[in-house]
């Protein structure tokens, strides 16, 4: 393969405690470094169940400016962002996941980058790499918060390759931080689309009522309850990050990915 791979010596047991898996799963994680435009590299964290052939794979898009810090801080354990810290739940449910970091020629991913051709080209390289590793796996995109900008726009560009797109805590409103998904035409995504949103998400950029309105056309998982927030309303340890309802939320997503009945309301 063309990519350079930095293998991290982390082999662990994803314990059943706190997960919805029935018994331990041996998880393997490695930081993959793919060559991209202008001589830069795109790092991503690959997590999968060792010794299995996953039927599903997912590219996970972090919120904020997209920085995970794989090359500076190593593998997050577990991490803060909802998708980063819950990636091993996806693995326990049989999904190989790629947590995407920022390309080495950028300090962060603004919305115009997330919505642009370069980002789509980079994600096509990640999709190619996952297809080489897991040729039988159906590919999904999953974004959370500002990562939904990536999942939506890349979902348009790579529709023909995708089994589905999942948008969680979507940035529906334009803010000083970027245009988000304001004015986005969801019908342009030529793959099945699932929305996941907490009813009590009070972040100004991610109102639940916008997800509720889209539920007329697309399936929606509405999440209620959870733990007392330990962060601001737009940060991950709050309803915005499904704090205290992570396991049920991930299970609803993976059930939808598999075409199983899934919980449309979590409470």
Buried (B, 14 or more C-beta within 10 A) or exposed (E): EEBEEEEBEBEBEBEEEEBEBEEBBBBBBBBBBBEBEEEBBBBBBBBBBEEEEBBBBBBBBBBBBBBBEBBEEEBBEEBBBBBBBBBBBBBBBBBBBBBBBBBBEBEEBBBEBBBBEBBBBBBBBBBBBBBEBBEEBBBBBBBBBBBBBBBBBBBBBBBEBBBBBBBBBBBBBBBEBBBBBBEBEBEEBEBBBBBBBBBBBBBEBBBBEBBBEBBEEBBBBBBEEBEEBEEEBBBBBBBBBBBBBBBBBBBBBBBBBBEEEBBEEBE
